Amino acid sequence: MNRFMNLILSVTLILALCSGCMDYKSITTIDSVKESVFTSYIGTNIGEVSNVSALIKQLPGGETFKKININGEYVQITYGYSQGDIPDGQIDNYWFGKSSTLTETFLYNAIYEAILIPNAKNYEVIVDNRRFEVSREEMKTWLQQQFSDFPEDLYNGKEVNHFLIKHQQDIQQLVKTPSMRKIFFARHPITKF
């Protein structure tokens, strides 16, 4: 009977440990992002720090969002491990497990930040020892080259929402195309520090 109780306790302990491991949040990817939530962030102003932070958390990798620094009209977003629901190894695996994830996520997020936070002049992202920076004007020019119907007035909620709905698949395809990323990051490189 004693062996039977030890076996039951061991199995219970193992099941409890395994279920605890499954409680971790998964990290949003480009394929799993819920783009419908972006409509509530159209025309977000840089001074609305809580709204900017909430937007960043909705973008791919948002669960790894660590801190935001808004200096004037410049947005600096740092991703990484901070006492949260996601273990450090899972964060590293997300950002660096697949060679294209970093560039795809940086570009995708920069596109949506440029569209949804139109009064920011510069977007900077830091992950580990990698840094990416692009100005709003450079993003706007690049997006106008990619989409002939890119909205002129990024505060016009109806126009921006129509554009986002119409082009959400196009944006994903653009970001996932290696040749497009290569061209984009040749002009706006990811640097190590």
C-alpha positions in Angstrom: 0.0 0.0 0.0 2.9 2.3 0.8 4.3 1.9 -2.7 1.0 2.5 -4.2 0.7 5.9 -2.3 4.2 6.9 -3.3 3.3 6.1 -7.0 0.1 8.2 -6.7 2.0 11.1 -5.1 4.7 10.9 -7.7 2.2 10.9 -10.6 0.3 13.8 -9.0 3.5 15.8 -8.6 4.6 15.2 -12.2 1.1 16.2 -13.5 1.2 19.4 -11.3 4.6 20.3 -12.6 3.6 19.7 -16.2 0.4 21.7 -15.9 2.4 24.6 -14.4 4.7 24.6 -17.4 1.7 24.9 -19.7 0.5 28.0 -17.9 3.0 30.2 -19.7 1.6 32.6 -22.2 2.4 32.1 -25.8 4.1 34.9 -27.7 2.1 36.5 -30.5 3.5 36.0 -33.9 2.7 37.7 -37.2 0.4 34.8 -38.1 -1.4 35.0 -34.8 -1.8 38.7 -34.3 -5.4 39.9 -34.0 -5.3 42.9 -36.4 -8.9 43.8 -35.6 -7.7 45.3 -32.3 -5.7 47.9 -34.2 -8.7 50.0 -35.1 -8.9 51.3 -31.5 -5.3 52.6 -31.8 -5.7 54.6 -35.0 -4.4 58.1 -34.5 -2.7 57.3 -31.2 -0.6 60.2 -30.1 2.9 59.8 -28.8 2.0 61.5 -25.5 -0.6 58.8 -24.7 2.0 56.5 -23.2 -0.5 54.0 -21.9 -2.1 53.7 -25.3 1.3 53.3 -27.0 2.2 50.6 -24.5 -1.1 48.8 -25.0 -0.6 48.9 -28.8 3.0 47.5 -28.5 1.6 44.6 -26.4 -0.8 43.8 -29.2 1.9 43.6 -31.9 4.0 40.4 -32.5 6.4 39.8 -29.7 4.3 42.1 -27.4 4.3 39.6 -24.6 8.1 40.2 -24.4 7.6 44.0 -24.1 9.9 45.2 -21.3 9.8 49.0 -21.3 9.1 52.1 -23.4 11.0 55.3 -23.5 9.3 58.3 -25.1 11.7 61.2 -25.4 9.9 64.1 -27.2 8.5 62.5 -30.3 10.8 59.5 -30.3 9.7 56.1 -29.3 12.2 53.6 -28.0 10.8 50.1 -27.3 12.8 47.4 -25.4 11.9 43.8 -25.6 13.3 41.1 -23.4 12.8 39.2 -20.1 11.2 41.0 -17.2 9.5 39.3 -14.3 6.5 38.0 -16.2 4.6 35.0 -17.5 7.2 34.0 -20.1 10.5 32.3 -19.3 13.7 33.8 -20.6 14.4 30.8 -22.8 11.1 31.1 -24.6 11.8 34.8 -25.3 15.2 34.0 -26.7 13.6 31.2 -28.8 11.0 33.5 -30.2 13.3 36.3 -31.2 16.4 34.3 -32.2 15.1 30.7 -32.8 14.3 31.3 -36.5 16.6 33.5 -38.5 13.9 35.6 -40.1 11.8 36.3 -37.0 13.7 39.3 -35.8 13.6 41.1 -39.2 10.0 40.1 -39.9 8.8 41.3 -36.5 10.8 44.5 -36.6 9.5 45.4 -40.0 5.9 44.4 -39.3 5.8 46.4 -36.0 7.5 49.4 -37.6 4.7 49.4 -40.3 1.9 49.4 -37.8 3.6 51.9 -35.5 4.1 54.3 -38.4 0.5 54.0 -39.4 -1.1 54.0 -35.9 1.2 56.5 -34.1 1.5 59.2 -36.8 3.0 62.0 -34.7 6.0 60.0 -33.6 9.1 61.1 -35.6 11.2 58.1 -34.9 10.8 54.4 -33.9 13.6 52.5 -32.2 13.5 48.9 -31.1 16.0 47.0 -28.9 16.1 43.3 -28.4 19.1 41.9 -26.5 22.1 43.6 -28.1 20.3 44.4 -31.3 18.9 47.8 -32.3 16.7 48.9 -35.2 15.8 52.5 -35.9 13.7 54.2 -38.6 12.1 57.6 -38.9 8.4 58.0 -39.5 9.1 59.9 -42.8 11.3 57.0 -44.1 8.5 54.5 -43.1 5.8 56.7 -44.7 7.8 57.1 -47.9 8.5 53.4 -48.1 4.9 52.5 -47.4 3.7 55.0 -50.1 6.0 53.1 -52.6 4.5 49.8 -51.6 0.8 50.9 -51.6 -0.5 53.4 -54.0 -3.6 54.0 -51.8 -1.6 54.7 -48.6 -3.7 57.1 -46.6 -2.6 60.8 -46.6 -4.3 61.6 -43.3 -3.3 59.0 -40.7 -5.7 60.6 -38.3 -8.7 59.8 -40.5 -10.0 56.7 -38.7 -12.3 55.5 -41.5 -9.6 55.8 -44.2 -6.9 54.2 -42.1 -9.2 51.4 -41.0 -10.2 50.7 -44.6 -6.6 50.6 -45.6 -5.6 48.2 -42.8 -8.5 45.8 -43.5 -7.8 45.9 -47.3 -4.0 45.3 -46.9 -3.5 43.2 -43.8 -2.6 40.1 -45.9 -0.5 42.3 -48.2 1.5 43.7 -45.3 2.1 40.1 -43.9 3.2 38.9 -47.3 5.5 42.0 -47.8 7.1 41.4 -44.4 7.6 37.7 -45.1 9.2 38.2 -48.5 13.0 37.8 -48.0 13.9 40.0 -50.9 11.8 42.9 -49.5 13.3 42.6 -46.1 16.8 42.5 -47.6 16.2 45.7 -49.5 14.5 47.4 -46.5 17.2 46.4 -44.0 20.0 47.4 -46.4 18.8 51.0 -45.9 17.8 50.6 -42.3 20.2 48.0 -40.8 19.9 46.2 -37.5 23.0 47.0 -35.5 24.6 45.2 -32.6 26.0 47.1 -29.6 
